[in-house]
Amino acid sequence: MSTLNAGIKLTWLGHATFLVESPSGKRLLIDPWVDGNPACPDRFKQGGIEALDLMLCTHGHFDHIGDAPPIAKATGCTVVGIFELINWLQKKGVAEEKCIPMNKGGTVEVQGIKVTMTHAVHSCGILDGDQIIYGGEAAGYVIEFENGYKVYHAGDTAVFGDMALIGELYRPDLCLLPIGDHFTMSPQEAAKAIRLLNAKAVVPMHFGTFPLLTGTPDALRQLTADMADLQIYALEPGQTLE
């Protein structure tokens, strides 16, 4: 598989937040930043995300976990994250039996969906009141759905050479890559990441939310124009790719 044709519905909620529906109807939320997310459409805010089966958190920065505790508690979904971040979420009231702590290189299966935690190059302090506490390391995920279709969410990251291993080991069908610059890869680094991953389909993310995040999908297209088989899906917040 090389295009999004496998019964997956992927909705970008702005920044790095995605709501995904699997072929069997399971609902997955990645990096739950909704109410405070200026790019997120209003219909998803203030309890707009109701039914949810699984939540993945790539790291502990506010723009990736800002709504993790309330959404997890309201929906009763299973939450997956790195060990230290899951420990923090439990202290915020997320039920222990709904939490799956893991670490890089590991794979867990939740309701027929396999989740593998991958490396990312980024910081990961959790802003808790007036303190920043240790939240483990930043990570990405390769998500294998019930029918074998694989999505790689890179999380916040710089480009790194071992992205080639992610491509070789897991062969993701769709890659969600940050392009905004300043805090993550710019289009230049993301273009290199695409080559390392041997990606065929990409959704850019983590751009345009704030003025500092200046990278654009058009710049990424220009830098990968020689890759004839590459599809870049530049979504608008709230738009669904299916």
Buried (B, 14 or more C-beta within 10 A) or exposed (E): BEEBEBBBBBBBBBBBBBBBBBBEEBBBBBBBBBBEBEBBBEEBBEEBBEEBBBBBBBBBBEBBBBBBBBBBBEBEBBBBBBEBBBBBBBEEEBEEEBBBBBEBEEEBEBEBBBBBBBBBBBEBBBBBEEEBEEBBBBBBBBBBBBEEBBBBBBBBBBBBEEBBBBBEEBBBBBBBBBBBBEBBBBBBBBBBBBBBBBBBBBBBBBBBBBEEBBBBBEBBBEBBEEBEEBBBBBBEBBEEBE
